[in-house]
Amino acid sequence: MNKNGFAYALISLLLVALVWVLFLWNPAENKSVKHQNLQLTATPVGGDFTVETQDGDLSLKDLRGKVVALYFGYTQCPDICPTSLALLTQALNQLSDKELTQVQAVFVSVDPDRDNVTRLKEYVSYFHPNIIGATAEKDVIDRIVKMYGAAYKKVESKSAVGYLVDHSSYTYLIDKKGKLRKSLAHGTAPKIVLQEIRKLLAERPAEQ
């Protein structure tokens, strides 16, 4: 591993640790709590959607001309979400400033009862400025989740947070025209994420 690669890995590990301490750590928490990574329920087809952010409504159509990395999760996720976002952050950190102007990541919470837009903005700010935190009413989330073949399920637990939300953990790459192009499984190496993003950046932009 070269020096830059080591630095990115170290930063990502520190990010995961920081988010865990700020949002999740509780010394009295039941150590037997398990969090399950669910499989996709169907082949993702993608499609337009509108979600809520701290800066107002955001539609996928608003992001035409950019490559979008879409992820479903929630802020009190004990392990999977921080890891996925840290890996995505490693890839984003290797893009040039010019490339970053053409990339937008969107973290959609499937836990709207606890994740308001203020909390989401705070959460994603620990990872990368090109990640937007968003959510919506449950029926809207369910429609979006279905389009992307994703899954989530509330699971009662004895943990300090009250309940967990098991969920699938794919990062969806959407091209400049709003078409879903790649579904990257949890744990995909940052260098692969970077390669796939750059492939889409090299394509012609969407027509205005």
C-alpha positions, 0 to 999 in steps of 0.5 A: 500500500502506498502512502496515500492509500495508507492515509485514506485507510487511516482516515476512514478508520478514524471516521468510523470510530468518530461516528460510532462514539458520537452516535452509538457508544453506550457502555451499558448496551447489550453486547449480544445485539446483532445487525443483519445485512439484508439481500436485495429483494429484486433486480434494481431498476432505478428511477426518479424520486424526491426526498427531503433534506435540510436545504429543502426537497431534492429530486434525482432530476435536480442532479442531472449532469452529475454522477450520483452515488445513492445509499440507503441506511440510518444514522444509528446503524452500528456498523454497516453504514459507517463502514460503507460511507467510509469506503465511499469517502475514500473513493471521493477523496481521490477525485480531483476538485473538478471531478467532485463538482460532477459527483453527488452522494445521497444517503437516504435514511430508512428510519424517518422516525428518528432521523430528521434532516438536521440529524442527517446533515450532521451525520454525513458531515463527518464523512464527506461534503459531497454527501447529502443526508435525506429522508421522507415519509415511510410510504415514499421511502418504500416506493424508492426502496422498491425501485432500487431492489433494496430492503429494510426491516425494523428489529426490536432489540435490548440495545440503548437505541431501542431498535435496529433497522436491518437493511441491504447495503448497496451503493447505487451509481446513477449516471448523468442522465439519471439512469442506474448503472451499477449496484456495488455490494457492501465492502466494495474496495474504494479503488473499484468505486473510484473506477466505476465513478470515473467511467461514468464521469467520462461519458457525455453529460445529460442534454439540457 
